[in-house]
Amino acid sequence: MPKRLRETRVFPIVLRRLEVLAVADVTPGMRRVTVGGRQLRAFRSESGIDLPELRSDGFDDHLKLFFAEPGADPVLPVQNPGNIDWPRDPRPIAKDYTPRRYDVEAGELDLDFVRHGTGYASTWAERAQVGDAIYTAGPKVSELHPADADWYLIFGDETALPAIGRWLEEMPSDARGQVFVEVAEPEHEQDLRHPPGVELTWLHRHGAAPGSTDLLELAVRGAEFWPGDVYAWGAGEADSLKPIRRFLRDERDVPRERLDVTGYWRRTELAVAEDGSTALGVADMVNPVHERLHELTDLVGPYALRVAVTLRIPDHVARGRTSVEALAAATGTHPRALAALVRYLVSEDVLGTDDDGALRLGALGGDLVDDEHEVTELDLGGAQAHLDLAIAGLAATLRSGASSYASTFGRSLAEHAEEDEAFRRELFDAVTERARWARASFENAFGWGEAGRVVVVGPTASTVAEGVLAATTTTRVSVVDLPSRLPLVREALEEHGLTDRFDAVARSPLAPLGDLGADVVVLAPQLLETLPDEDARLVLAQLRDVDAGVVVLDRLAEDDPDGLSFDVGEDLVSWCVHGSARRTRAELAELVSASGLTTVEERGIGWGITLLRLAPA
């Protein structure tokens, strides 16, 4: 996995009610709204949940602002320990904004709004007055100043100015870099403090619409590439950034870990409200039943897109292979068969054609070329695609109640991971990615500092170990896992400098743990839910004789059928892969009781994870 040059810090997601303290125009094109209030500090919610103070440690952090339809109150998420639940009908109106300045001592948070006159956020900012309320959530993650860079190449439009301005002010004094900022007119330039080694260049559109020029691309292409390792960061209109990303990646060979380009917005047609206000209109689209059925049953699109990604067709088109014949030669495919796939990709705007018939990237294809994470997940040879496509065995799993993965792919998931190191790494990342968001919840879930040794078992043990180690100064953590996975666990902890109190224990997660001298044994998320009942009972029963506290971190299925489609769909895939999935609260209680244990404490810790403290019955 590429080395991360920016340290990542994950925080609980907290819904806060803040008030407007001041409103000022930084330039004719940018309005600054300063907000504050007691909920910037740690506070207790109306439902009795103790919530931490706001943290914003990264220059390009994002927090969500919640807005209302005209004449209505804002629809808000529900606060849980560590995270929030989003209502489904109606959905909250939320927009992402970067904190331009956060003064913890003064209790002030500056938010800058581009004055383009449309949209919920801009409308609110234009009308904001001292004392007005605004609800926020986040930031949920901060990435710090990039390490190991000799110089910085920074570019963006006015939507990136809050992040760029904050970064320049917080950079080390000896930092070197080139910065290009596109704004509408010279009057929209801001007085930005920056280190003497940083060169700041303003680019002006002079009446052209935002997102319609190639000013940033020409500036980056014309920039002198200084000696040493560069870190390139850019943000702005998504489509205008794509050629810049490709130039830096393909022509300047900037490695993936040193290239951070983010589309903050996309140029589209905006609707105007009937009452003449500047609020953004939202069309209400309802599909007929038969169209919905077609969406649910169509298998061509998901598979065709995965095949296109696996063959790297969008990448080949981006590199100038713009005919079916050239693509067939590059991918080793049959020209006529490939032509059928290409026609389908054109119909779905993955590819397009010019007037002379030459292929080009469509909107979706452009995103695929630029999103390496998405490509990794869609590649049919990768771990995530195997997990997704395991659903093909659903009928067999429903009949047997057992995993159908081996019958679908010819070998079990464990055998595949054992035989293929690259697949094993991808599988490790796929399994632990979601758990990483809950790291802060793991830190605060238990009094870890009272334990001399904590033993953690399960697929997401590395992330739980990170939380325990980060929350303590003397506690040692042992992770029990198979020998093939333990190097990946160590790598994950090394990224955060947390290996000095870490021990690797090479054994099956199903093996007894009584000889490890643990004060607390933790079953990490996704352990019990991926084990059939008989295996889960074995793991739990062996804990009866462990002279230690037992903590289970588990995700529970909703007891009512109105669950989120993502979660219930994930349960179906889990049944196909593992022969098990999330249990309901009642099912887990029955499992615990059948293992000779009893639950002495149960509470949610956020991110859909429940903590159970168990003891012998």
C-alpha positions in Angstrom: 0.0 0.0 0.0 1.4 3.5 -0.8 2.9 5.4 2.1 0.7 8.1 3.5 2.4 11.4 3.6 -0.3 13.0 5.7 -1.0 11.8 9.2 -4.7 11.0 9.6 -6.7 11.8 12.7 -10.3 10.5 13.0 -12.8 12.2 15.4 -16.3 11.4 16.6 -19.0 13.1 14.5 -20.9 15.6 16.6 -24.0 17.7 15.7 -23.5 21.2 17.1 -25.8 24.2 17.3 -23.7 27.4 16.7 -24.6 31.0 16.4 -23.4 33.7 14.0 -20.9 36.1 15.7 -19.9 38.3 12.8 -20.4 38.7 9.0 -17.9 40.5 6.8 -17.0 40.6 3.1 -13.3 39.6 2.6 -13.6 40.6 -1.1 -16.6 41.3 -3.4 -16.6 37.6 -4.2 -16.2 36.1 -0.7 -18.2 36.5 2.4 -16.9 35.4 5.8 -19.3 34.3 8.5 -17.8 33.8 12.0 -19.7 31.3 14.2 -19.3 30.2 17.7 -21.1 29.1 20.8 -20.8 26.8 23.8 -21.1 23.7 21.7 -17.7 24.3 20.2 -16.5 23.0 23.5 -17.3 19.6 25.0 -21.0 19.4 26.0 -23.8 17.0 26.9 -26.6 16.5 24.3 -30.3 16.8 25.1 -30.4 13.0 25.0 -27.6 12.8 27.7 -24.6 11.9 25.4 -21.3 13.4 26.4 -19.7 14.9 23.3 -16.2 16.2 22.8 -15.0 19.6 21.7 -14.7 20.4 18.0 -11.4 19.4 16.4 -10.1 20.7 13.1 -6.4 19.9 12.7 -6.1 19.9 8.9 -6.0 22.8 6.5 -8.6 21.1 4.1 -10.9 19.7 6.7 -14.6 19.5 5.9 -17.6 20.0 8.1 -21.2 19.8 7.1 -23.6 22.8 7.4 -27.3 22.1 7.6 -29.9 24.3 5.8 -33.6 24.5 5.5 -36.2 24.9 2.8 -37.7 28.4 2.8 -40.1 28.8 5.7 -39.2 25.5 7.3 -36.8 24.3 10.0 -33.7 22.4 9.0 -34.0 18.6 9.0 -31.3 17.4 11.3 -29.5 14.0 11.8 -29.9 12.2 15.1 -26.9 12.2 17.5 -25.5 8.8 18.6 -22.3 8.2 20.6 -19.5 8.9 18.2 -21.6 9.4 15.0 -25.0 10.6 13.6 -27.9 8.9 11.9 -29.3 10.5 8.8 -33.1 10.6 8.4 -34.3 9.1 5.2 -37.5 11.0 4.4 -37.0 13.9 4.2 -33.2 13.9 4.0 -31.3 16.8 5.6 -30.0 19.5 3.3 -26.2 19.5 4.0 -23.2 21.1 2.3 -19.5 20.6 3.0 -17.4 23.6 3.9 -13.8 24.1 5.0 -13.1 25.9 8.2 -11.0 28.9 7.2 -9.9 29.6 10.8 -10.6 27.9 14.1 -9.6 29.7 17.2 -10.1 27.4 20.1 -9.3 29.9 22.8 -11.6 32.6 21.3 -14.3 30.1 20.5 -14.5 31.3 16.9 -14.9 29.4 13.6 -14.6 31.3 10.3 -16.5 30.0 7.3 -15.9 31.6 3.8 -18.7 31.5 1.2 -18.3 32.2 -2.5 -20.8 34.9 -3.4 -22.2 33.4 -6.5 -25.8 34.1 -5.6 -27.3 30.6 -5.9 -27.7 27.6 -3.6 -28.8 27.0 -0.1 -25.4 27.9 1.4 -24.8 31.1 -0.5 -28.4 32.3 0.2 -28.0 31.6 3.9 -24.6 33.5 3.9 -26.1 36.5 2.1 -28.9 36.7 4.7 -27.0 35.7 7.8 -27.2 38.1 10.8 -25.5 38.1 14.2 -27.4 35.7 16.5 -28.7 33.4 13.7 -28.4 29.7 14.4 -26.5 27.2 12.2 -26.1 23.5 12.8 -22.9 21.8 11.9 -21.4 18.2 12.0 -17.8 17.2 11.8 -15.0 17.4 10.8 -14.9 13.6 11.2 -11.3 13.4 9.9 -8.2 15.6 9.6 -5.1 15.1 7.5 -2.1 17.0 8.7 0.6 18.9 6.7 2.3 16.5 4.2 5.6 15.1 5.4 8.7 14.3 3.3 8.0 16.9 0.6 10.8 19.2 -0.7 8.2 21.6 -2.3 4.5 22.0 -2.9 2.5 22.6 -6.0 -0.9 24.1 -5.0 -3.7 25.1 -7.3 -7.4 25.8 -7.1 -10.3 28.2 -7.8 -12.1 30.4 -5.2 -13.9 27.4 -3.6 -10.4 26.1 -2.6 -9.4 29.5 -1.2 -10.4 28.7 2.4 -8.2 25.6 2.4 -5.3 27.3 0.5 -5.4 30.4 2.7 -5.4 28.3 5.9 -2.6 26.0 4.7 -0.3 28.9 3.7 -0.8 30.5 7.1 -0.1 27.2 8.9 2.8 26.0 6.8 6.3 25.7 8.3 8.2 29.0 7.8 10.9 27.3 5.6 8.3 25.7 3.2 8.8 26.2 -0.5 6.1 26.1 -3.1 4.2 27.4 -6.1 0.6 28.4 -5.7 -1.9 29.2 -8.4 -5.4 30.6 -7.5 -8.1 31.3 -10.1 -10.7 34.1 -9.2 -13.2 36.1 -11.2 -11.4 39.5 -11.1 -8.3 41.2 -9.6 -10.6 42.7 -7.0 -11.3 39.2 -5.7 -7.6 38.5 -4.7 -7.0 38.1 -1.0 -4.1 39.2 1.2 -2.8 35.7 2.1 0.2 35.4 4.5 2.6 32.8 3.3 6.3 31.7 3.9 8.9 33.6 1.9 9.8 30.5 -0.1 6.2 30.2 -1.5 5.3 32.0 -4.8 1.7 33.0 -5.1 0.2 33.7 -8.5 -3.4 34.9 -9.1 -5.3 34.0 -12.3 -8.3 36.1 -13.4 -11.2 34.9 -15.5 -12.3 38.4 -16.6 -16.0 37.6 -17.1 -15.7 33.9 -18.0 -18.0 31.6 -16.1 -16.4 29.7 -13.1 -15.2 26.2 -14.2 -15.2 27.1 -17.9 -11.5 28.1 -18.4 -8.2 26.3 -18.7 -6.3 28.9 -16.6 -5.3 26.5 -13.9 -4.2 23.8 -16.4 -2.1 26.2 -18.4 -0.5 27.6 -15.2 0.4 24.1 -13.9 1.7 23.0 -17.2 3.8 26.1 -17.4 5.2 25.8 -13.9 8.8 25.1 -13.4 9.3 21.8 -11.7 11.8 22.3 -9.0 14.3 19.6 -7.9 13.2 17.2 -5.2 10.0 15.5 -4.2 6.8 17.5 -4.9 3.5 17.3 -3.1 0.7 18.4 -5.5 -2.6 19.5 -4.1 -5.5 21.0 -6.0 -9.2 21.6 -5.6 -12.0 23.3 -7.5 -14.4 22.5 -10.4 -14.2 18.7 -10.9 -14.1 18.5 -14.8 -11.5 21.3 -15.1 -9.2 19.5 -12.7 -9.1 16.2 -14.6 -6.6 17.2 -17.3 -4.4 18.7 -14.5 -4.4 15.4 -12.6 -3.6 13.4 -15.7 -0.8 15.8 -16.6 0.8 15.5 -13.2 0.3 11.7 -13.1 1.2 10.7 -16.6 3.6 13.4 -17.9 5.2 14.5 -14.7 5.1 11.1 -13.0 3.9 12.4 -9.7 3.3 9.3 -7.6 -0.2 8.6 -6.3 0.7 9.3 -2.7 2.0 12.7 -3.6 -1.0 13.7 -5.7 -4.1 15.0 -4.0 -6.7 16.6 -6.4 -10.3 16.9 -5.3 -13.3 18.1 -7.2 -15.2 20.4 -4.8 -18.0 21.1 -7.3 -19.2 20.4 -10.8 -20.5 23.0 -13.3 -24.2 22.3 -14.0 -27.4 24.2 -14.8 -29.0 25.6 -11.7 -32.7 26.0 -11.2 -34.2 29.2 -9.8 -37.0 29.1 -7.2 -40.4 30.1 -8.3 -40.6 32.9 -5.8 -37.6 34.6 -7.3 -35.3 33.8 -4.3 -31.8 32.5 -4.8 -32.4 29.2 -3.2 -31.5 26.2 -5.4 -34.5 24.4 -6.7 -34.6 20.6 -6.5 -36.6 18.5 -8.9 -38.7 15.7 -7.4 -38.2 12.7 -9.6 -40.3 9.5 -9.1 -39.6 6.4 -11.2 -42.5 4.2 -12.3 -42.6 0.8 -10.7 -41.5 -1.1 -13.8 -38.5 1.2 -14.1 -37.6 0.5 -10.5 -37.9 -3.2 -11.2 -35.6 -2.8 -14.2 -33.0 -1.0 -12.1 -33.0 -3.8 -9.5 -32.8 -6.7 -12.1 -30.4 -5.3 -14.7 -27.0 -7.1 -14.4 -25.4 -5.8 -17.6 -24.3 -2.4 -16.3 -22.6 -3.5 -13.1 -20.7 -6.3 -14.9 -19.9 -4.3 -18.1 -18.5 -1.5 -16.1 -16.3 -3.8 -14.0 -15.0 -5.5 -17.2 -14.2 -2.1 -18.7 -12.2 -1.1 -15.6 -10.5 -4.5 -15.4 -9.4 -4.1 -19.1 -8.4 -0.4 -18.2 -10.4 0.8 -21.2 -10.9 4.4 -19.9 -7.2 4.6 -19.2 -6.3 3.4 -22.7 -8.7 6.0 -24.3 -7.2 8.7 -22.1 -3.8 7.7 -23.5 -4.8 8.1 -27.1 -6.2 4.7 -28.1 -9.3 6.1 -29.6 -10.5 3.3 -31.9 -11.9 -0.1 -31.2 -9.0 -1.7 -33.2 -6.4 0.1 -31.0 -8.3 -0.8 -27.8 -8.5 -4.5 -28.9 -4.8 -4.6 -29.6 -4.0 -3.0 -26.3 -6.3 -5.2 -24.2 -5.9 -8.5 -26.1 -9.6 -8.7 -26.9 -11.7 -9.7 -29.9 -12.4 -6.5 -31.9 -16.1 -7.3 -32.7 -16.9 -8.4 -29.2 -15.1 -5.4 -27.8 -17.1 -3.1 -30.2 -20.3 -4.3 -28.5 -18.9 -3.4 -25.1 -17.7 0.0 -26.4 -21.2 0.8 -27.8 -22.7 0.0 -24.4 -20.1 2.2 -22.6 -20.9 5.1 -25.0 -24.6 4.7 -24.3 -24.0 5.1 -20.6 -21.6 8.1 -20.9 -18.6 6.1 -19.8 -17.1 6.8 -23.3 -18.1 9.3 -25.9 -17.4 9.9 -29.6 -16.1 12.9 -31.4 -17.5 14.1 -34.8 -14.9 12.0 -36.6 -15.9 8.9 -34.7 -12.9 8.9 -32.4 -13.5 7.7 -28.9 -13.1 10.0 -25.9 -13.9 9.8 -22.3 -17.4 10.5 -21.1 -18.3 12.0 -17.8 -18.2 8.6 -16.0 -15.1 7.5 -17.7 -13.3 10.6 -16.7 -14.1 10.0 -13.1 -12.9 6.4 -13.4 -9.5 7.4 -14.8 -9.1 9.9 -12.0 -10.3 7.7 -9.1 -7.8 5.0 -8.4 -9.7 3.9 -5.3 -12.8 3.2 -7.3 -10.7 1.4 -10.0 -9.3 -0.9 -7.3 -12.7 -1.7 -6.0 -14.2 -2.5 -9.4 -11.3 -4.5 -10.9 -12.5 -8.1 -11.2 -9.2 -9.4 -10.1 -9.4 -7.5 -6.8 -10.6 -8.4 -3.4 -13.6 -6.0 -3.3 -15.0 -7.2 -6.6 -14.7 -10.8 -5.3 -16.7 -9.9 -2.2 -19.3 -8.0 -4.3 -19.7 -10.8 -6.9 -20.1 -13.5 -4.2 -23.7 -12.6 -4.3 -24.0 -14.9 -7.4 -24.1 -17.8 -4.9 -27.1 -16.4 -3.0 -29.6 -19.0 -4.0 -27.2 -21.8 -2.9 -26.5 -20.0 0.4 -30.2 -19.6 1.1 -30.8 -23.3 0.6 -27.8 -24.4 2.7 -27.3 -21.6 5.2 -23.6 -21.9 4.4 -21.0 -19.9 2.4 -21.2 -20.4 -1.3 -17.9 -18.5 -2.1 -15.9 -21.7 -2.9 -18.5 -23.0 -5.4 -18.7 -19.5 -7.0 -14.9 -19.0 -7.4 -13.5 -22.5 -7.1 -11.7 -21.9 -3.8 -12.5 -20.4 -0.4 -11.8 -16.8 0.5 -9.1 -18.0 3.0 -7.4 -20.1 0.3 -7.4 -17.3 -2.1 -5.9 -14.9 0.4 -3.3 -17.5 1.4 -2.2 -18.1 -2.1 -2.1 -14.5 -3.4 -0.3 -11.8 -1.4 -1.7 -8.9 -3.5 -5.2 -10.2 -3.0 -4.5 -10.7 0.8 -3.5 -7.0 1.1 -6.5 -5.8 -0.8 -8.8 -7.9 1.3 -7.2 -6.6 4.5 -7.8 -3.0 3.3 -11.3 -3.7 2.3 -12.2 -5.3 5.6 -10.5 -2.6 7.8 -11.4 0.5 5.8 -14.9 1.0 7.3 -13.6 0.2 10.8 -11.0 3.0 10.6 -13.8 5.6 10.8 -14.6 4.2 14.3 -11.1 4.4 15.7 -12.0 7.4 17.9 -14.9 5.4 19.2 -12.6 2.5 20.0 -10.3 4.9 21.9 -13.1 6.1 24.2 -15.1 2.8 24.4 -13.5 1.4 27.6 -11.1 2.2 30.4 -8.2 0.7 28.5 -5.6 2.5 30.7 -6.5 0.3 33.7 -5.3 -2.9 31.8 -1.7 -3.9 31.6 -2.3 -6.1 28.5 -5.2 -6.1 26.1 -5.6 -9.0 23.7 -7.5 -8.2 20.5 -8.9 -10.9 18.1 -10.7 -10.4 14.8 -10.6 -9.1 11.2 -10.5 -5.5 12.3 -8.1 -6.0 15.3 -5.5 -3.6 13.9 -7.9 -0.7 14.1 -9.1 -1.6 17.6 -5.4 -1.9 18.6 -4.7 1.6 17.2 -7.5 3.0 19.3 -6.3 1.2 22.5 -2.7 2.2 22.0 -3.6 5.8 21.1 -5.7 6.1 24.3 -3.0 4.7 26.7 0.6 5.3 27.6 1.6 2.0 29.2 -0.9 -0.7 28.1 0.5 -3.4 25.8 -1.7 -4.8 23.1 -1.4 -8.3 21.6 -3.1 -9.0 18.3 -4.0 -12.6 17.6 -4.2 -13.5 13.9 -2.9 -15.8 11.3 0.8 -15.5 10.4 0.0 -14.3 6.9 -2.0 -11.3 8.2 0.2 -10.2 11.1 2.7 -8.3 8.9 -0.2 -6.2 7.5 -1.4 -5.5 11.1 2.2 -4.4 12.0 2.3 -2.1 8.9 -1.0 -0.5 9.8 0.3 0.3 13.3 3.7 1.5 12.0 1.9 4.1 10.0 0.8 5.7 13.3 4.0 5.0 15.2 2.2 2.6 17.6 4.4 -0.5 17.5 6.4 0.0 20.7 3.8 -1.6 22.9 2.5 -4.1 20.3 2.9 -7.9 20.2 1.9 -10.2 17.4 0.6 -13.6 18.4 0.5 -16.0 15.4 -2.4 -18.4 15.9 -5.9 -19.0 14.7 -8.6 -16.6 16.0 -10.5 -19.7 17.1 -7.7 -20.9 19.4 -7.9 -20.6 23.2 -6.5 -17.3 24.6 -6.0 -18.2 28.3 -2.2 -18.4 28.2 -1.6 -14.8 26.9 -1.8 -13.0 30.3 -4.5 -10.7 29.2 -6.3 -8.3 31.5 -8.9 -7.6 28.8 -9.8 -9.8 25.8 -11.5 -7.9 22.9 -13.4 -9.6 20.1 -13.1 -7.0 17.3 -16.0 -6.0 15.0 -16.7 -8.4 12.1 -15.4 -11.5 14.1 -18.6 -12.9 15.4 -20.7 -11.7 12.5 -18.6 -13.6 10.0 -18.6 -16.9 12.0 -21.4 -19.4 11.7 -23.2 -20.0 15.0 -21.2 -23.2 16.0 -17.9 -21.4 15.4 -19.0 -18.3 17.2 -20.2 -20.4 20.2 -16.7 -22.0 20.3 -15.0 -18.6 20.4 -17.3 -17.4 23.2 -17.2 -20.6 25.2 -13.4 -20.5 25.4 -13.6 -17.1 27.1 -15.4 -18.6 30.1 -12.0 -19.8 31.5 -10.0 -16.7 30.6 -9.0 -14.8 33.8 -9.7 -11.5 32.2 -12.4 -9.0 31.3 -14.2 -9.8 28.0 -15.3 -7.1 25.7 -17.2 -7.8 22.5 -17.5 -5.1 19.8 -20.1 -6.1 17.3 -22.5 -4.7 14.7 -26.1 -5.6 15.3 -28.7 -6.0 12.6 -31.8 -3.9 13.1 -34.6 -5.8 14.8 -37.2 -4.1 12.5 -37.1 -4.7 8.7 -36.8 -1.0 7.8 -33.0 -1.1 7.7 -30.7 0.9 5.3 -30.4 -0.9 2.0 -26.6 -0.7 2.1 -26.5 -2.6 5.4 -29.1 -5.2 4.6 -27.5 -5.7 1.2 -24.1 -6.1 2.9 -25.7 -8.8 5.1 -26.7 -10.8 2.0 -23.1 -10.6 0.6 -21.7 -11.6 4.0 -23.9 -14.7 4.1 -22.6 -15.7 0.7 -18.9 -15.1 1.7 -18.9 -16.3 5.3 -22.1 -18.3 5.9 -23.1 -15.7 8.5 -23.8 -12.0 8.9 -24.8 -9.5 11.5 -27.1 -10.9 14.2 -30.1 -9.2 15.8 -29.8 -8.2 19.5 -31.9 -11.3 20.4 -29.8 -13.6 18.3 -26.6 -12.4 19.9 -28.1 -12.7 23.4 -29.1 -16.3 22.6 -25.5 -17.0 21.3 -23.9 -15.5 24.5 -26.2 -17.5 26.8 -25.6 -20.8 24.9 -21.9 -20.2 25.4 -22.2 -20.1 29.2 -21.7 -16.3 29.4 -23.9 -13.4 30.5 -24.0 -9.8 29.5 -23.2 -7.4 32.3 -23.1 -4.2 30.2 -24.3 -3.2 26.8 -24.1 0.2 25.1 -23.6 1.8 21.7 -20.2 3.4 21.0 -21.0 4.9 17.6 -20.7 3.9 14.0 -23.3 1.2 14.5 -21.1 -0.7 16.9 -22.3 -2.1 20.2 -20.1 -2.9 23.2 -20.9 -5.9 25.3 -19.0 -6.7 28.5 -19.4 -10.4 29.2 -18.8 -12.6 32.3 -19.3 -16.3 33.1 -23.0 -17.1 33.7 
